[in-house]
Amino acid sequence: MRNLMSIKDKASLTSELSASFVVFLVALPLCMGIAIASGVPPACGIVAGIVGGLIVSAFSGSPLLVSGPAAGLAVVVAEIVQQYGIEMLGPVLMLAGLLQFLAGLFKTGQLFRAMSPAVI
């Protein structure tokens, strides 16, 4: 019977697991910090990081892509929570994600190539 995993596959899996663990160790406190800075419980940040990581990995176009929380999002999330309450945070962010998805689908990012990189 043939071994299902070759030595090369095992080495690759080991290095990928260790890299994933390092990314996890970096992203976890960042997710919690963004949640706290946004005025929501740290558990919300952890859940958002896990869900976001699973979604990005499922739809990723590159095997080398590393995704994680963006600290600049804390200001936006804090404003949404302050203005609309935590119960509206999910629907508003889902709508923002839908807009981003549609922008990618219709390749609207090409419009920004007409602008100087210094302006952007």
VONUVEX-620717 format. One record per residue: residue number from 1; x, y, z of N, C-alpha, C, O in turn. Coordinates in pm, 1 decimal, padded with zeros to 6 digits, m for minus. Example, Ala and Ser with C-alpha at 12.3 -4.5 7.8 and 13.67 -1.06 7.14 Angstrom:
residues 2
> num, neast, nnorth, nup, caeast, canorth, caup, ceast, cnorth, cup, oeast, onorth, oup
> 1, 01319.0, m00569.0, 00780.0, 01230.0, m00450.0, 00780.0, 01320.0, m00330.0, 00780.0, 01423.6, m00331.9, 00846.5
> 2, 01285.0, m00225.0, 00708.0, 01367.0, m00106.0, 00714.0, 01290.0, 00003.0, 00787.0, 01340.9, 00113.8, 00803.9
END
This chain:
residues 120
> num, neast, nnorth, nup, caeast, canorth, caup, ceast, cnorth, cup, oeast, onorth, oup
> 1, 00083.5, m00118.0, 00000.0, 00000.0, 00000.0, 00000.0, 00088.5, 00125.1, 00000.0, 00187.2, 00132.6, 00073.3
> 2, 00053.0, 00219.9, m00080.5, 00133.4, 00340.1, m00096.8, 00102.9, 00442.5, 00012.6, m00012.4, 00463.5, 00050.4
> 3, 00209.6, 00505.4, 00062.3, 00192.9, 00609.1, 00164.3, 00125.5, 00730.9, 00101.5, 00168.7, 00777.3, m00004.0
> 4, 00020.6, 00783.1, 00164.5, m00055.9, 00894.2, 00107.9, 00021.0, 01026.4, 00109.5, 00002.2, 01110.2, 00021.4
> 5, 00105.9, 01044.8, 00207.9, 00182.1, 01169.5, 00218.4, 00329.6, 01141.6, 00196.7, 00389.4, 01058.7, 00265.4
> 6, 00387.3, 01211.5, 00101.0, 00530.3, 01195.6, 00079.5, 00605.8, 01278.5, 00183.3, 00546.8, 01358.2, 00256.3
> 7, 00735.7, 01258.4, 00188.1, 00819.3, 01333.5, 00282.7, 00812.7, 01482.3, 00252.1, 00809.8, 01564.9, 00343.3
> 8, 00810.3, 01516.5, 00123.4, 00802.0, 01657.7, 00084.6, 00670.6, 01718.4, 00132.3, 00669.4, 01831.7, 00180.5
> 9, 00559.8, 01645.3, 00119.7, 00430.0, 01694.0, 00165.1, 00428.2, 01714.0, 00315.8, 00370.4, 01810.9, 00365.2
> 10, 00491.1, 01622.9, 00388.9, 00496.8, 01634.2, 00534.6, 00577.9, 01756.1, 00576.4, 00540.9, 01826.1, 00670.7
> 11, 00688.1, 01781.9, 00507.0, 00770.4, 01899.1, 00538.2, 00693.8, 02027.5, 00507.2, 00700.4, 02124.7, 00582.5
> 12, 00622.2, 02026.4, 00396.9, 00542.8, 02143.2, 00359.0, 00432.4, 02167.8, 00460.8, 00407.9, 02281.9, 00500.1
> 13, 00365.7, 02061.0, 00503.5, 00259.0, 02074.6, 00601.9, 00313.2, 02128.3, 00733.4, 00250.2, 02213.3, 00796.4
> 14, 00428.2, 02079.9, 00774.8, 00489.7, 02126.5, 00899.5, 00523.3, 02274.5, 00891.9, 00495.8, 02349.2, 00985.8
> 15, 00582.3, 02317.7, 00781.6, 00618.0, 02459.5, 00769.9, 00493.4, 02546.5, 00758.5, 00491.1, 02658.0, 00810.6
> 16, 00390.3, 02497.3, 00691.3, 00267.4, 02576.0, 00680.1, 00196.3, 02587.1, 00813.4, 00141.6, 02692.7, 00845.3
> 17, 00195.7, 02480.5, 00891.7, 00133.7, 02486.6, 01024.0, 00206.6, 02583.8, 01115.4, 00143.1, 02659.7, 01188.8
> 18, 00338.9, 02582.2, 01111.6, 00413.7, 02675.3, 01197.5, 00393.6, 02819.1, 01152.1, 00384.0, 02908.9, 01235.7
> 19, 00387.1, 02842.7, 01021.5, 00361.3, 02977.6, 00971.6, 00221.2, 03023.8, 01009.9, 00201.5, 03139.4, 01047.4
> 20, 00125.0, 02934.2, 01000.4, m00012.6, 02968.0, 01038.7, m00021.4, 03001.7, 01186.1, m00094.6, 03092.8, 01224.8
> 21, 00051.5, 02930.3, 01267.9, 00050.7, 02956.6, 01411.9, 00109.8, 03093.4, 01442.9, 00059.0, 03164.6, 01529.5
> 22, 00216.2, 03130.6, 01373.3, 00277.1, 03262.5, 01394.7, 00180.1, 03373.4, 01354.7, 00166.2, 03472.6, 01426.2
> 23, 00113.0, 03356.9, 01240.7, 00013.6, 03456.3, 01197.5, m00098.9, 03465.7, 01299.8, m00146.0, 03575.1, 01330.8
> 24, m00141.9, 03351.1, 01352.2, m00244.8, 03348.9, 01455.2, m00201.0, 03426.8, 01578.9, m00278.8, 03504.5, 01634.2
> 25, m00075.6, 03406.1, 01622.8, m00025.8, 03475.2, 01741.9, m00018.1, 03626.5, 01722.5, m00033.0, 03702.3, 01818.4
> 26, 00004.9, 03670.2, 01600.5, 00009.1, 03812.9, 01571.3, m00132.1, 03869.1, 01559.6, m00160.6, 03977.1, 01611.3
> 27, m00220.4, 03796.4, 01492.0, m00354.9, 03847.0, 01463.7, m00445.8, 03845.9, 01585.8, m00530.6, 03934.1, 01599.2
> 28, m00430.7, 03748.9, 01675.0, m00520.7, 03736.8, 01789.1, m00521.3, 03862.0, 01876.9, m00628.5, 03917.3, 01901.3
> 29, m00405.7, 03908.7, 01925.3, m00410.7, 04030.4, 02007.2, m00455.3, 04153.5, 01927.7, m00517.4, 04244.4, 01982.7
> 30, m00423.3, 04155.6, 01798.4, m00465.7, 04268.0, 01715.8, m00617.7, 04268.8, 01701.1, m00679.8, 04374.8, 01708.3
> 31, m00677.6, 04152.8, 01680.7, m00824.4, 04143.4, 01673.0, m00888.6, 04190.0, 01803.8, m00986.2, 04265.1, 01802.9
> 32, m00833.7, 04145.3, 01913.9, m00887.7, 04184.2, 02044.5, m00868.8, 04333.8, 02069.2, m00958.6, 04400.5, 02120.5
> 33, m00752.9, 04385.6, 02033.0, m00725.7, 04528.4, 02052.3, m00816.6, 04615.9, 01969.4, m00864.1, 04719.0, 02016.8
> 34, m00841.4, 04576.0, 01846.0, m00931.3, 04652.9, 01760.5, m01072.7, 04649.3, 01817.3, m01143.2, 04750.1, 01815.0
> 35, m01114.2, 04534.1, 01867.9, m01247.4, 04523.9, 01927.8, m01259.2, 04615.2, 02048.9, m01357.9, 04687.5, 02062.5
> 36, m01161.2, 04612.6, 02135.8, m01163.7, 04697.5, 02255.0, m01162.7, 04844.8, 02216.1, m01238.1, 04924.3, 02272.2
> 37, m01077.6, 04881.9, 02120.4, m01071.2, 05021.2, 02075.3, m01201.8, 05064.8, 02008.1, m01235.5, 05183.2, 02007.1
> 38, m01274.8, 04967.5, 01952.0, m01400.8, 04997.6, 01885.2, m01517.9, 05004.1, 01981.5, m01627.2, 05045.7, 01943.3
> 39, m01496.7, 04963.9, 02104.4, m01603.8, 04968.5, 02202.5, m01690.4, 04844.1, 02205.5, m01803.1, 04848.5, 02254.7
> 40, m01639.5, 04733.1, 02153.5, m01713.6, 04606.7, 02158.4, m01633.4, 04506.4, 02241.5, m01513.8, 04526.0, 02262.7
> 41, m01697.2, 04400.4, 02288.5, m01624.5, 04300.6, 02369.1, m01511.6, 04234.2, 02289.4, m01524.6, 04214.8, 02168.6
> 42, m01401.7, 04199.6, 02356.1, m01288.9, 04134.8, 02287.1, m01329.0, 04005.1, 02216.3, m01269.6, 03969.5, 02114.5
> 43, m01427.8, 03935.2, 02268.6, m01472.6, 03811.0, 02204.6, m01523.9, 03837.7, 02063.2, m01508.5, 03753.7, 01974.6
> 44, m01584.4, 03953.8, 02042.2, m01631.8, 03989.2, 01907.4, m01514.1, 03999.8, 01811.0, m01524.2, 03959.4, 01695.1
> 45, m01403.2, 04053.8, 01858.8, m01283.6, 04064.2, 01775.9, m01226.6, 03928.7, 01740.4, m01181.7, 03907.0, 01627.8
> 46, m01228.2, 03837.3, 01836.5, m01177.0, 03702.3, 01811.3, m01264.0, 03631.3, 01707.7, m01213.2, 03570.9, 01613.2
> 47, m01395.9, 03639.5, 01726.9, m01487.6, 03575.4, 01632.4, m01472.0, 03637.0, 01493.4, m01469.3, 03565.0, 01393.6
> 48, m01461.8, 03768.8, 01486.6, m01445.9, 03836.0, 01357.5, m01316.7, 03793.1, 01289.4, m01314.2, 03773.9, 01167.8
> 49, m01209.2, 03777.7, 01366.6, m01082.2, 03733.4, 01310.0, m01089.5, 03592.0, 01255.9, m01034.7, 03563.1, 01149.6
> 50, m01157.0, 03503.4, 01328.3, m01169.8, 03364.6, 01283.6, m01256.0, 03356.5, 01158.4, m01218.2, 03293.0, 01060.0
> 51, m01371.9, 03421.3, 01162.8, m01462.1, 03417.6, 01047.6, m01395.9, 03481.6, 00926.1, m01401.6, 03427.4, 00815.7
> 52, m01333.2, 03596.6, 00946.9, m01264.6, 03663.8, 00836.8, m01153.9, 03579.0, 00778.0, m01138.4, 03572.8, 00656.1
> 53, m01077.5, 03514.1, 00862.7, m00969.7, 03428.0, 00814.9, m01020.9, 03310.5, 00733.4, m00961.5, 03273.8, 00632.0
> 54, m01130.7, 03251.8, 00777.7, m01188.5, 03138.9, 00703.7, m01244.5, 03183.9, 00569.4, m01228.0, 03115.3, 00468.6
> 55, m01310.5, 03298.7, 00568.3, m01368.5, 03347.5, 00443.1, m01258.4, 03384.6, 00344.7, m01265.5, 03348.5, 00227.2
> 56, m01157.4, 03455.9, 00391.5, m01049.1, 03496.7, 00301.5, m00974.8, 03376.0, 00247.7, m00940.7, 03371.9, 00129.5
> 57, m00949.2, 03277.9, 00332.8, m00876.5, 03160.2, 00284.3, m00959.2, 03081.0, 00183.4, m00903.7, 03017.9, 00093.5
> 58, m01091.1, 03084.1, 00197.7, m01176.2, 03011.1, 00104.4, m01180.8, 03077.5, m00032.8, m01189.9, 03009.1, m00134.8
> 59, m01174.6, 03210.1, m00035.7, m01188.2, 03282.9, m00161.8, m01057.4, 03345.0, m00210.5, m01057.0, 03421.2, m00307.2
> 60, m00948.5, 03313.2, m00145.2, m00819.5, 03372.7, m00178.0, m00774.2, 03334.2, m00318.5, m00793.1, 03221.0, m00363.0
> 61, m00714.4, 03430.7, m00386.4, m00663.9, 03404.7, m00519.7, m00517.2, 03366.9, m00520.3, m00462.2, 03335.8, m00626.0
> 62, m00452.7, 03368.7, m00405.2, m00310.2, 03341.5, m00398.6, m00279.1, 03253.2, m00278.5, m00333.2, 03275.7, m00170.2
> 63, m00193.8, 03154.0, m00295.3, m00157.8, 03070.7, m00181.1, m00064.8, 03142.6, m00083.7, m00043.2, 03094.7, 00027.6
> 64, m00010.3, 03255.5, m00123.8, 00082.9, 03329.2, m00039.1, 00016.4, 03445.3, 00034.4, 00084.3, 03521.7, 00103.0
> 65, m00113.7, 03459.4, 00021.0, m00185.4, 03570.3, 00081.0, m00197.1, 03552.1, 00230.7, m00237.2, 03446.0, 00278.4
> 66, m00161.9, 03655.6, 00304.6, m00181.9, 03657.6, 00448.7, m00281.0, 03769.9, 00476.6, m00259.9, 03884.2, 00436.1
> 67, m00387.7, 03736.4, 00545.3, m00488.2, 03837.8, 00575.6, m00499.9, 03851.2, 00726.2, m00464.5, 03761.0, 00802.2
> 68, m00549.2, 03963.6, 00765.9, m00567.2, 03986.4, 00908.2, m00638.3, 04117.2, 00931.3, m00677.4, 04185.4, 00836.6
> 69, m00654.9, 04152.2, 01056.6, m00728.5, 04273.5, 01089.3, m00650.7, 04398.8, 01050.9, m00527.7, 04401.0, 01053.1
> 70, m00723.9, 04500.4, 01016.7, m00663.2, 04629.8, 00983.0, m00693.4, 04727.4, 01096.0, m00809.6, 04753.0, 01127.5
> 71, m00589.3, 04781.0, 01156.1, m00606.7, 04868.5, 01272.3, m00686.7, 04993.8, 01237.9, m00755.1, 05048.6, 01324.4
> 72, m00679.3, 05039.4, 01114.9, m00754.9, 05157.5, 01074.6, m00905.2, 05135.4, 01080.0, m00982.4, 05231.2, 01084.5
> 73, m00946.2, 05010.9, 01079.6, m01088.3, 04978.9, 01085.8, m01148.5, 05012.7, 01222.0, m01269.9, 05029.9, 01233.3
> 74, m01065.4, 05022.4, 01325.0, m01115.1, 05050.2, 01460.1, m01192.7, 05180.8, 01465.5, m01294.2, 05189.8, 01534.5
> 75, m01146.6, 05280.8, 01394.5, m01214.0, 05411.1, 01395.8, m01351.4, 05399.8, 01330.9, m01448.9, 05455.9, 01380.9
> 76, m01359.0, 05328.6, 01221.8, m01486.4, 05311.4, 01151.2, m01584.3, 05232.8, 01237.3, m01700.4, 05271.4, 01251.0
> 77, m01537.5, 05122.4, 01295.2, m01623.5, 05038.8, 01378.0, m01669.4, 05115.1, 01501.9, m01786.0, 05105.8, 01540.2
> 78, m01580.5, 05189.3, 01564.2, m01617.6, 05267.7, 01682.9, m01726.0, 05368.5, 01649.4, m01818.7, 05388.2, 01728.0
> 79, m01715.8, 05431.6, 01535.4, m01816.6, 05529.8, 01494.5, m01951.3, 05462.3, 01469.0, m02055.5, 05515.2, 01507.6
> 80, m01949.5, 05346.3, 01404.6, m02074.3, 05273.2, 01379.5, m02140.4, 05233.6, 01511.3, m02261.3, 05250.1, 01528.1
> 81, m02060.6, 05181.0, 01605.1, m02113.9, 05138.8, 01734.8, m02169.1, 05258.6, 01810.7, m02275.4, 05249.8, 01872.0
> 82, m02097.7, 05369.9, 01807.0, m02141.8, 05489.3, 01879.8, m02270.8, 05545.5, 01819.0, m02361.4, 05585.8, 01892.0
> 83, m02278.9, 05548.2, 01688.6, m02392.3, 05612.0, 01622.8, m02515.0, 05520.4, 01613.4, m02627.6, 05566.0, 01633.4
> 84, m02493.9, 05391.6, 01583.2, m02607.1, 05302.4, 01558.1, m02624.6, 05192.6, 01662.4, m02728.3, 05126.2, 01664.2
> 85, m02526.9, 05172.0, 01748.2, m02534.0, 05065.4, 01848.1, m02471.4, 04936.9, 01796.4, m02456.3, 04916.9, 01675.9
> 86, m02435.6, 04850.7, 01890.1, m02365.0, 04727.8, 01853.3, m02453.1, 04633.3, 01771.9, m02402.2, 04553.4, 01693.3
> 87, m02585.1, 04642.0, 01790.2, m02672.8, 04551.7, 01716.2, m02673.8, 04579.6, 01566.1, m02710.1, 04491.6, 01488.1
> 88, m02635.0, 04699.2, 01524.3, m02629.5, 04732.6, 01381.7, m02490.2, 04712.1, 01321.2, m02471.7, 04729.5, 01200.8
> 89, m02394.3, 04675.7, 01403.0, m02257.5, 04658.6, 01354.1, m02248.9, 04549.7, 01246.6, m02187.1, 04570.6, 01142.2
> 90, m02309.7, 04435.7, 01271.2, m02305.6, 04325.7, 01175.4, m02366.3, 04361.7, 01040.6, m02300.8, 04346.2, 00937.5
> 91, m02492.1, 04410.0, 01039.5, m02552.4, 04445.3, 00909.9, m02476.0, 04553.6, 00833.1, m02464.3, 04545.7, 00710.8
> 92, m02424.5, 04653.8, 00903.0, m02351.0, 04760.7, 00834.8, m02221.7, 04706.5, 00774.4, m02187.5, 04740.4, 00661.1
> 93, m02149.9, 04623.0, 00848.6, m02024.7, 04566.5, 00796.2, m02051.2, 04465.9, 00684.8, m01970.9, 04453.6, 00592.3
> 94, m02162.7, 04393.8, 00692.4, m02198.8, 04303.2, 00582.4, m02227.5, 04382.5, 00455.1, m02188.6, 04341.5, 00345.8
> 95, m02295.1, 04494.9, 00469.6, m02323.2, 04580.2, 00354.5, m02193.2, 04635.6, 00295.5, m02177.3, 04642.3, 00173.6
> 96, m02100.8, 04675.3, 00383.4, m01971.2, 04724.9, 00336.1, m01895.3, 04614.3, 00262.4, m01833.0, 04639.6, 00159.3
> 97, m01900.5, 04493.3, 00314.8, m01836.1, 04380.5, 00247.3, m01898.9, 04351.4, 00112.6, m01828.7, 04320.2, 00016.4
> 98, m02030.2, 04361.3, 00105.0, m02099.7, 04341.0, m00022.4, m02057.0, 04445.9, m00125.0, m02035.3, 04414.1, m00242.0
> 99, m02045.1, 04570.7, m00080.4, m01999.2, 04676.9, m00171.2, m01857.1, 04649.1, m00220.4, m01826.9, 04670.9, m00337.8
> 100, m01770.6, 04601.8, m00132.4, m01634.4, 04568.3, m00172.6, m01633.5, 04451.6, m00271.0, m01558.0, 04451.8, m00368.2
> 101, m01717.4, 04352.6, m00244.9, m01726.2, 04238.1, m00335.3, m01772.5, 04282.5, m00474.0, m01715.9, 04241.3, m00575.3
> 102, m01875.1, 04366.1, m00477.8, m01925.1, 04415.3, m00605.8, m01821.2, 04500.5, m00677.7, m01807.9, 04492.8, m00799.9
> 103, m01747.6, 04581.6, m00602.3, m01642.1, 04662.9, m00663.2, m01535.9, 04572.7, m00726.1, m01484.6, 04603.2, m00833.8
> 104, m01502.7, 04462.7, m00660.0, m01406.6, 04368.8, m00716.1, m01462.1, 04295.3, m00836.1, m01392.0, 04273.5, m00934.9
> 105, m01588.8, 04257.0, m00827.1, m01653.3, 04185.7, m00936.3, m01657.6, 04269.3, m01064.0, m01636.2, 04218.0, m01173.8
> 106, m01685.4, 04397.9, m01048.2, m01693.5, 04487.6, m01163.8, m01560.5, 04555.7, m01195.9, m01553.8, 04643.7, m01281.8
> 107, m01454.3, 04513.6, m01125.6, m01317.5, 04562.0, m01150.1, m01307.3, 04714.7, m01146.4, m01242.5, 04775.7, m01231.4
> 108, m01372.3, 04775.3, m01046.8, m01369.0, 04921.6, m01034.8, m01233.7, 04972.5, m00984.5, m01206.6, 05092.4, m00990.6
> 109, m01150.2, 04883.3, m00935.6, m01016.8, 04924.2, m00893.0, m00933.5, 04978.7, m01007.8, m00839.5, 05055.0, m00985.9
> 110, m00967.5, 04939.9, m01129.5, m00896.2, 04989.2, m01247.9, m00910.1, 05141.4, m01261.2, m00824.1, 05207.0, m01319.8
> 111, m01017.9, 05196.6, m01206.9, m01039.4, 05341.7, m01214.9, m00929.3, 05419.0, m01142.6, m00897.2, 05531.7, m01180.3
> 112, m00872.7, 05359.5, m01040.5, m00772.5, 05428.1, m00960.1, m00635.8, 05432.4, m01029.5, m00547.6, 05506.8, m00986.6
> 113, m00617.6, 05355.3, m01133.8, m00491.9, 05360.7, m01208.9, m00477.3, 05491.9, m01284.4, m00366.4, 05530.5, m01321.4
> 114, m00588.2, 05560.0, m01307.1, m00583.3, 05689.4, m01376.1, m00529.6, 05798.9, m01283.6, m00487.1, 05904.1, m01331.3
> 115, m00530.8, 05775.8, m01152.9, m00483.4, 05874.2, m01056.3, m00335.9, 05849.3, m01024.5, m00286.6, 05736.7, m01030.3
> 116, m00270.3, 05954.4, m00992.1, m00129.9, 05944.3, m00952.9, m00118.5, 05868.0, m00820.7, m00199.2, 05890.6, m00730.5
> 117, m00020.2, 05778.3, m00806.9, m00001.0, 05709.2, m00679.4, 00026.2, 05804.3, m00563.4, m00003.6, 05772.2, m00448.4
> 118, 00082.3, 05920.6, m00592.9, 00108.3, 06017.8, m00486.7, m00023.0, 06070.4, m00428.3, m00029.6, 06101.0, m00309.2
> 119, m00125.5, 06080.9, m00509.4, m00255.3, 06128.8, m00462.9, m00322.7, 06023.7, m00375.8, m00383.2, 06054.4, m00273.1
> 120, m00310.4, 05898.8, m00419.8, m00375.2, 05789.5, m00347.3, m00303.1, 05766.6, m00215.7, m00341.5, 05678.6, m00138.7
END
